[in-house]
Amino acid sequence: MVNIDSQQRTLVHMDAERVSPAVASVGATTSRSVCAVMVTYHASAETLENIRIVLPQVQELVVVDNDSAAGEIASLRESSQISGFQLIENHENRGIAEALNQGIAWARSRGYPWVILFDQDSTITNGFILQMFATWESHPRRERVGSIHPRYKDRVTGVEAPIQRAKDDGGPLTSLTSGALMPTWIFDRIGYFASDFFIDCVDVEFCFRLRASGYYVADSKEAVLLHSAGHPERVSVMGFGFSPTHHSAARRYYMSRNRVVVSRRYIRLFPGLVLHYVYLTLRETAKCLLAERDRARKIRNFLLGTWDGLVGRMGKRENL
């Protein structure tokens, strides 16, 4: 279940279409008004640039920082004062899911009917928000769409990430959280992001939960998000070329644990989807074990995460 504090619990039950007095007084909220939510961790100059690019396309932006260093948070504070976005400071790393929940709750307290979510290293392109709304408006069952996603291109190579599509509706099987446009009523219907996941597979779990509840995951043919997964490097092993992501050893723990949990949770509902997801997981893990650095530690964390996923140990794990 999603862990949120008492203030957030109140916000979860707010009417998503209600406009708060603060916003109504300036006429900021309409049926297409959107608040951007960005989660930061060790924010960089690139992060500040991505914030600058997002701001003109949305009505408001809230940045939730997961305990960046003193100099980094000082830069965020200064940028917040200059550019006018809201900054929520966590004095510990509360994980991507809980930080997203904080930002979404803040947006709902301001009466926003839509939120769009971003990682700090994601860059939107011109007309992004309008293109995302156009996708929603043209969907034949738009009243049942719980999440709309863009096309994802690697910012360095320009290669577009492949999309695994569900056979029933043709929408993405799952998709990244970054760049996702969501109506805020969806969180009343199916709950917030799973904060006990901490990081990794938060997006996959939410997409499966959407589908399990009878909602759709849609994607835009026009909107493009520039994004990089990990730090991919092209390698060749015995003549076979591939690109491992080089995620950290700590991330390997959360990836293996949360993938086990997602698979166990949804295998009976979506056996075909989950088996395909397991196949993709095994293939990506094999790339890691074949070609990445710090393999001994990553193997250890992979096994530890698998065990914790099987026994149900969730939340943040120390000493990874």
Secondary structure, 3 states (H helix, E strand, C coil): CCCCCHHHHHHHCCCCCCCCHHHHCCCCCCCCCEEEEEEECCCCHHHHHHHHHHHHHCCEEEEEEECCCHHHHHHHHHHHHHHCCEEEEECCCCHHHHHHHHHHHHHHHCCCCEEEEEECCCEECCCHHHHHHHHHHHCCCHHHEEEEEEEEECCCCCCECCCCECCCCCCECCCCCCCCEEECCHHHHHCCCCHHHCCCCHHHHHHHHHHHCCCEEEEEEEEEEECCCCCCCCEEECCEEECCCCCCHHHHHHHHHHHHHHHHHHCCCCHHHHHHHHHHHHHHHHHHHHHCCCHHHHHHHHHHHHHHHHHCCCCCCCCC
